[in-house]
């Protein structure tokens, strides 16, 4: 196996070929010829690979397969109805196994439950370098990578693409750190009324504060300084999220399992949410599906807290300010968990802002100008099928949490009950996300 050559080709030549094809200076056959010559004809049998090597190769072939499928379907839109034909003529290894068959066998060899096409795990998590979350100098979460180099493999080597991949992986790492603080409470190994439970709730809120800042900084970075432009996101990046087989699920940030797990741990006021989560199960790994299934079978933590305190949602929502303050002083857990739920709601709003900025608002402007939609991958909805009204409902559902009235208490009082100097986290050490 020539890993160094394959990785170098994916880092340099694949983005270059994609770029020249996109501007009309080459045909997709130039890409397929190079892919065959450099990679496909040298591939070993999938069952000869270790699970680690299979995961690494899934990243390379996922990017290459999406590139070929995108260019062929864009050149012949009828292939959208039979996307598997986008891979015609792509034989692998000495035995000539068809590309899609080889990729499915490779996914099985990874021993992760990876789907038979590229997915969020291979496109984002395994693609980039190891990412660590440090809080007060202590490593609290690690997302490993599959390569030794400190970069992300991209479709075109656009700086905004690299920044977006980095945002997704750093966001997942912060979410993982927060979720792991909450998991023992959801599992029942730490009592919800214990001092440790409140410390964990505040710690998770601090991690979400770092997540909010990370995403806000990304949105504020100009494309001229390495940021992502809406035009590139809509017309280049998203257009690689084509189907490989009819009805499959292309990779998407909406498949970030830690985002979904946090919603389930904290609860979300949307009865259809479990169905939405299970709908994307085919795009997840076995361990991710198992973790989400456990959460789907549990009572959300805020409900556990209120039950343990002998309080109801209406007790909190209808209490006059003075009475609510007395309840919070008697049960400081309310302040800690209110802070966490408020941070989760705020990140939901930031996430909606990002989708509006990079997708829905620019597409509305195009529609109003009579420019219409992309023929290949629609920009009127996410690749998992979520449209703007659904994302707005999700944002409102996160904001409609049972402790929202607690956040109306005086800021200084709320911060003191949480053991913080202020509720905007001034004077505290926020976790730093570093690429190893």
Secondary structure, 3 states (H helix, E strand, C coil): CCHHHHHHHHHHHHHHHHHHHHCCCCCHHHHHHHHHHHCHHHCCCHHHCCHHHHHHHHHHHHHHHHHHHHHHHHHCHHHHHHHHHHHCCCEECCCCEEHHHHHHHHHHHCCCCCCCCCCHHHHHHCCCCCEEEEECCEEEEEECCCCCCCCCCCCCCCHHHHHHHHHHHHHHHHHHHHHHHHHHHHHCCCCCCCHHHHHHHHHHHHHHHHHHHHHHHHHHCCHHHCCCCHHHHHHHHHHHCCCCCCCCCCCCHHHCHHHHHHHHHHCCCCCCHHHHHHHCHHHCCHHHHHHHHHHHCCCCHHHHHHHHHCCCHHHHHHCCHHHHHHHHHHCCHHHHHHHHHHHHHHHHHHHHHHHHHHHHHHHHHHHHCCCCCCCCCCCCECCCCCEHHHHHHHHHHHHCCCCHHHHHCCHHHHHHHHCCCCCCCCCCCCCEEEEC
